[in-house]
């Protein structure tokens, strides 16, 4: 009798082990791939420094050369030793190289970092019936719908069919039927914005 009980327990344990194994989730090829795959980083278009932008310039191990500078109307910034440097139209990386070349006469192997702290040269504007009217930096490409979203969306009183864009460069008016744009019926009216443009929401 004890032998029969022992055999019965052994059978139960083996069956339980097989059941647990059957219920354990198996790694599928798709799951393995998704686990190994890394989400690609979104790389924006290279930003060009402009007049009015605020730059933070640091030189490694040279704290006396650290500067927070505003790009002047002539496109230049001032900093110790190199006095004035023309940076307008350059990327931060290109500005770093220019400063490095200028500082090499005074500093042994200078390591320069240029960071854009504030953008003032590339601004777009939105006014009227939106939640947060005002000025917004244009770091990358942006269309009317994206700017409206950044401004918190339309108010309940907005006239969606009468939205328009005032072009900063030509003062031309571009009509936007926002209602149709959202429905996908007039995608061409969801215009790309350029620095100085103003979106008006009546």
C-alpha positions as CSV (number, residue, x, y, z in Angstrom):
1,X,0.0,0.0,0.0
2,X,2.7,2.6,0.8
3,X,4.3,1.7,-2.5
4,X,1.1,2.4,-4.4
5,X,0.7,5.8,-2.6
6,X,4.3,6.7,-3.4
7,X,3.7,5.9,-7.1
8,X,0.6,7.9,-7.1
9,X,2.4,11.0,-5.7
10,X,5.1,10.6,-8.3
11,X,2.6,10.6,-11.1
12,X,0.9,13.7,-9.7
13,X,4.2,15.5,-9.4
14,X,5.2,14.7,-12.9
15,X,1.8,15.7,-14.3
16,X,2.0,19.0,-12.4
17,X,5.4,19.7,-13.7
18,X,4.3,19.1,-17.3
19,X,1.2,21.3,-16.7
20,X,3.4,24.2,-15.4
21,X,5.7,23.8,-18.3
22,X,2.8,23.9,-20.7
23,X,1.4,27.1,-19.1
24,X,4.7,28.9,-19.1
25,X,4.8,31.6,-21.8
26,X,7.2,30.7,-24.6
27,X,9.3,33.3,-26.3
28,X,8.2,33.7,-29.9
29,X,10.5,34.9,-32.6
30,X,8.6,38.2,-32.8
31,X,8.9,38.8,-29.1
32,X,12.6,38.1,-29.3
33,X,13.0,40.5,-32.2
34,X,11.1,43.2,-30.4
35,X,13.1,42.8,-27.3
36,X,16.4,43.1,-29.2
37,X,15.3,45.9,-31.4
38,X,16.1,49.4,-30.2
39,X,13.8,52.3,-30.9
40,X,15.5,54.6,-33.4
41,X,16.1,58.1,-32.3
42,X,14.4,60.9,-34.1
43,X,17.1,63.2,-35.5
44,X,15.8,66.7,-36.3
45,X,17.2,68.8,-39.1
46,X,20.4,70.6,-38.2
47,X,19.6,73.8,-36.5
48,X,21.3,77.0,-37.8
49,X,22.2,79.7,-35.2
50,X,20.5,83.0,-35.9
51,X,20.4,86.6,-34.6
52,X,18.9,86.9,-31.1
53,X,19.6,83.3,-30.1
54,X,21.2,82.7,-26.7
55,X,24.2,80.5,-26.7
56,X,26.0,78.9,-23.8
57,X,29.7,78.5,-24.6
58,X,31.9,76.4,-22.4
59,X,35.6,75.5,-22.7
60,X,36.6,72.3,-20.8
61,X,38.8,73.1,-17.8
62,X,38.7,76.8,-18.6
63,X,35.8,78.2,-16.5
64,X,37.0,81.8,-17.0
65,X,36.1,81.3,-20.7
66,X,32.5,80.1,-20.0
67,X,30.0,82.5,-21.6
68,X,26.3,83.0,-22.1
69,X,26.1,85.2,-25.1
70,X,23.4,86.6,-27.3
71,X,23.9,86.6,-31.0
72,X,24.0,90.3,-32.0
73,X,22.3,91.8,-35.1
74,X,25.6,91.6,-36.9
75,X,25.6,87.8,-36.4
76,X,28.5,87.8,-33.9
77,X,29.1,86.9,-30.3
78,X,31.7,88.2,-27.9
79,X,33.9,86.1,-25.6
80,X,37.2,86.4,-23.8
81,X,40.5,86.1,-25.8
82,X,38.9,85.8,-29.2
83,X,36.7,88.9,-28.8
84,X,34.2,88.7,-31.7
85,X,33.2,85.6,-33.6
86,X,30.7,85.3,-36.5
87,X,28.3,82.4,-35.7
88,X,25.0,83.3,-37.5
89,X,24.1,80.7,-40.0
90,X,26.4,78.0,-38.4
91,X,25.3,74.9,-36.7
92,X,26.3,74.6,-33.0
93,X,28.9,72.0,-34.1
94,X,30.3,74.3,-36.7
95,X,30.4,77.2,-34.2
96,X,32.4,74.9,-31.8
97,X,35.0,74.3,-34.5
98,X,35.3,78.0,-35.3
99,X,35.8,78.8,-31.6
100,X,38.3,75.9,-31.2
101,X,40.4,77.2,-34.1
102,X,40.4,80.7,-32.6
103,X,41.2,79.6,-29.1
104,X,44.0,77.2,-30.0
105,X,46.4,80.2,-30.0
106,X,45.7,80.8,-26.3
107,X,44.5,77.4,-24.9
108,X,46.3,74.0,-25.2
109,X,43.9,71.7,-27.0
110,X,40.7,73.6,-26.3
111,X,37.5,71.5,-26.1
112,X,34.6,73.8,-26.8
113,X,30.9,73.1,-26.4
114,X,28.2,75.4,-27.8
115,X,24.6,74.9,-26.7
116,X,21.6,76.9,-27.9
117,X,19.8,77.8,-24.7
118,X,17.1,80.0,-26.2
119,X,15.8,80.4,-29.8
120,X,14.7,83.8,-30.9
121,X,15.8,83.9,-34.5
122,X,13.2,81.4,-35.8
123,X,9.9,82.2,-34.3
124,X,6.3,81.6,-35.5
125,X,3.2,83.3,-34.0
126,X,-0.4,82.3,-33.4
127,X,-3.2,84.6,-32.3
128,X,-6.9,84.6,-31.9
129,X,-9.1,81.8,-30.6
130,X,-6.5,79.3,-29.3
131,X,-5.8,78.4,-25.7
132,X,-2.2,79.8,-25.6
133,X,-1.7,82.5,-28.2
134,X,1.9,83.8,-28.5
135,X,5.3,83.2,-30.1
136,X,6.8,79.7,-30.5
137,X,10.3,78.6,-31.6
138,X,10.6,76.9,-34.9
139,X,13.3,74.4,-34.2
140,X,12.3,72.0,-37.0
141,X,9.5,71.8,-39.7
142,X,6.1,72.7,-38.4
143,X,2.7,73.0,-40.0
144,X,-0.5,74.8,-39.0
145,X,-2.1,71.9,-37.3
146,X,1.1,71.2,-35.2
147,X,1.3,74.9,-34.2
148,X,-2.4,74.9,-33.1
149,X,-1.7,71.8,-31.1
150,X,1.3,73.4,-29.4
151,X,-0.8,76.4,-28.6
152,X,-3.3,74.1,-26.7
153,X,-5.9,73.7,-29.4
154,X,-8.8,75.9,-30.5
155,X,-11.3,77.5,-28.2
156,X,-15.0,76.8,-28.6
157,X,-15.5,80.1,-30.4
158,X,-12.9,79.5,-33.1
159,X,-14.2,79.8,-36.7
160,X,-12.4,76.8,-38.1
161,X,-13.2,77.5,-41.7
162,X,-11.6,81.0,-41.6
163,X,-8.2,80.3,-40.2
164,X,-5.4,81.9,-42.3
165,X,-1.6,82.3,-42.3
166,X,0.2,85.7,-42.7
167,X,3.5,85.0,-44.4
168,X,6.3,86.9,-42.6
169,X,8.5,87.3,-45.6
170,X,5.8,88.6,-48.1
171,X,2.8,89.5,-45.9
172,X,0.8,87.3,-48.2
173,X,-2.4,85.7,-46.8
174,X,-2.9,81.9,-47.1
175,X,-6.4,80.7,-46.2
176,X,-6.8,77.5,-44.2
177,X,-10.1,75.7,-43.8
178,X,-9.0,74.0,-40.6
179,X,-12.1,71.9,-40.4
180,X,-11.4,70.3,-43.8
181,X,-7.7,69.9,-43.0
182,X,-8.6,67.9,-39.9
183,X,-10.9,65.7,-41.9
184,X,-8.1,65.1,-44.4
185,X,-10.1,66.8,-47.2
186,X,-7.6,69.6,-47.9
187,X,-4.1,68.5,-46.8
188,X,-2.5,71.1,-49.1
189,X,-3.9,73.8,-46.8
190,X,-2.0,72.5,-43.8
191,X,0.9,74.7,-44.9
192,X,4.5,74.4,-43.6
193,X,5.4,77.4,-41.6
194,X,8.5,79.6,-42.0
195,X,10.1,81.9,-39.5
196,X,8.1,85.1,-39.0
197,X,4.7,83.5,-40.1
198,X,1.6,84.2,-38.1
199,X,-1.4,81.9,-37.8
200,X,-4.6,83.8,-37.2
201,X,-7.7,82.0,-35.8
202,X,-10.7,84.2,-35.9
